[in-house]
Amino acid sequence: EVKKDAKSFLYAGCKISSLRLNFSQGAPLEASVSVLGKVMTDATPGTALVLTEGNMAVVTNATITWNGVSQKVLSGDITYQNPLMEPRVTDSIYTLEPQRNGHTTVGGSLRVFFEDIALWSNFMNMQQYALVLTFTGAVIAGAYNYDLQLTLPIGEMTDVAVPSNGEGPIVQDISIEGFLDGANTNAVTARLTNTNSAS
């Protein structure tokens, strides 16, 4: 680490250009974030941060539904792309505020046990349904649990592979993309349940 405990670094004007959630059976839910910033400055470190796990949600179960039907998913990922550009001018070594220069997109992939031809039929007929991913943790109180729910109101499969070679269960590799229509203002929505007060 550069100048550990001697310098702190402040990044201003930051925007997220992509967010990826990756999950698989028996493994932690992982998030990867790409950030673009306007400028970085350094200073003398302030008070050291004390990180706690009091408000972290440990995921113990995940359910994935397509068209309201629960799927047997081995692993998958969801990626939100927010294409940004870094405008630069001749009178500064720093970039200007990052600006969006394309359409935002959301999509992902799932590895699903093959049970019948329903998903393959959805793909071949270009049918659009809601994809809902719910990651659930411990009980907070009563009927409330820590959870994170992601919803693609309008999802369409862009690729379905059904390999049939080898022994054991057949697994489908599915790619899904989220879209907007007249009834939805967002290609993806998120709901987080924890013990923090809403702001």
N, C-alpha and C positions, 0 to 999 in steps of 0.2 A: 504494500500500500504506500502511495506517495506521501512522504512526510507525515506518517501516522502520528496522531495526537498533537501535531504541530500546526497543521493547516486544516481549515474546513473549506469546502467548496460549495458555492451557491449557484444553482442553475436557474436562470430566470426565463420567462416566456416559454415554458415547456408545454408541449401538446403531445398527446398519444397518437402515434401513427399506426400502431397495430396492437391488438390484444389477443392472445391465444390461450385457451384453456385446454389442457390435456389430461385425460383420465384413463385409467385402466383398472381392472379387477385386482384388488389387493395392494394398490399403490396410492400414494397421496394425490389429491387433486393439485395440479401444478398450473401456475399462470406465468406467461412470458409477455413482457410489455416492451415495446419499442417507443422511444421518446425522442422528439426533436426539440431543441431549445434555442433561444435567441442569443444568450450570452452567459459566460461563466465568470464568476469572480471568486477570489479567495479571501479569507479573513482568519483571525485568531479563533480557534474553536471556542464555542460556548459551553454551557453545562452539558455534560455527557448525557445522552439519552438512556433511559432505563426502559427496556422493552419488556412487556409482560404478555402473557398468553391468556389473560383473563377474558378477552373478548374475541378470541380466535375460535372459529367453528371447525371442529374436527369432523370430517365427513366419515360416516360409518356405513352409509347406504346411498345408492344412486338408482333412480328409475328414469328410463327413457321411453317416451311414448311417441308413436307416429300415428296420426289420425285417431288418437285416443286409445290405441292398442299398445300395451306394454311390450317392449322388445328385449330379447336376451342379448345384451351387448357385452362384448369382451373388453373393448377399448374404443377410444374415439377422441376427437378434438373439435373445437369450435374456434374459428378465427374471425375477428372483426378487423377489417382493413380500412383505415382512414388516410387515404393518400395525401401526403403533404409535400410541399416544395419549400426550399430554403432560398428566398429571394436575397440576392447579394448586390451591393452597390459599390462603386469605386472609392467612396470616401470613408469606408469603414472596413475593419478586418472581421467584423461580426456580421452575421446574417440578420436580416430583418425578421419580423414575426413570421413564423411558418404559416403558410396559407394552403388551404385545400385546393388541389389541382385535378381532382377527378371524383368519380362517384364512390361513395362508401359501399363496401360489400361485406356480406357475412355468409359464412358457409363452413362446412366441416366434413368430417368423414367418420364412419362408424364401422366396426367389425362386429357382425351380428351372426348368431347361429342361424343356419338355414333350417326353417321348419316347414314352410310351404312356399307356394309361388306368389303369395300376395305382394311382397315387396317388389319382386321382379315384374309383376303385372303393373304395379303403380309406375314403375320406371318406363316400361314399354308404352304405356298409355299417357305418359306425361302428366300424371295426376298431381295436384298440389294439395298438401295437407299441412297441419300444424305439427311442428316438432317441439316437444317439451322435455327439457332435461332438469331433473330435480336432485340436488345433492343434499342429503339430510344428515344432521349431526345429533348430538345429545339433546335430551329434553331440557327446555328452559323452565317451563311451568305448565301444568295442566296439559292441554292438547298442543302446546306450542313447542317446536323444536328449532334449533339452529338449522337454517337451510339457505340454499342458493338455488333459485329457479330461473332458467333461461328459456325463453319461448321465441321460436321463429313462427309467427302467425301463418305465413305462407311459405312453405318449403317445397322444393321440387328436387327429385333425384336427378343428378347429371351423369351418374355412372354407377353401374352395379356389376360386380364381377362375382361369378359363382364357380370357383375352381372345384373340380371333381376328382382330381388325381390324389393318390395317397390314401392312407387309412385314417379312421377316426371321423369325428363330426365334420360336416361341411360348414364352412364359414363364408359369409358374404362380405365383401368389401364395398361399402356404399359411400358415394359422395353426394352431399346435399347442399343446395344453395338457397338462401333466403331472398324473398322478393317483397316488394310493396304492391298494394292494390288500393282501390278506392276506400276500403274499409279500415286500412291500417296506416298509421303515420310513421311507424318504425319497422324496419326489417327484423329487428330483434329487441326484446324487452328483458329486463332483469329485475328480480325481486329478491332482496336479502332480508333474512330474519335473524336478528341477534339481540343483544341486551342494550345496545346503544340507542339513545334518544334520536328520533328523526329530526332533521333540520331542513 
